[in-house]
């Protein structure tokens, strides 16, 4: 009979420990959720600041593309011929 009285005692201890662990996990999950919400708000702020610079970035991109263009072969040839004619006149 001692074995039968020990089983309910172990079961109630187990249930108490399980309840404590479930509560601890639930609290930890709530903490994780709060931290994810904070991270989300921070990322939204960063994106908002980045969006404010989109027009400036577009202008710099256009300038960079313009400066990176090499003159067309016709333009280079015309410029050389013009320079040669000017040297000949002088």
Buried (B, 14 or more C-beta within 10 A) or exposed (E): EEEEEEEEEEEEEEEEEEEEEEEEEEEEEEEEEEEEEEEEEEEEEEEEEEEEEEEEEEEEEEEEEEEEEEEEEEEEEEEEEEEEEEEEEE
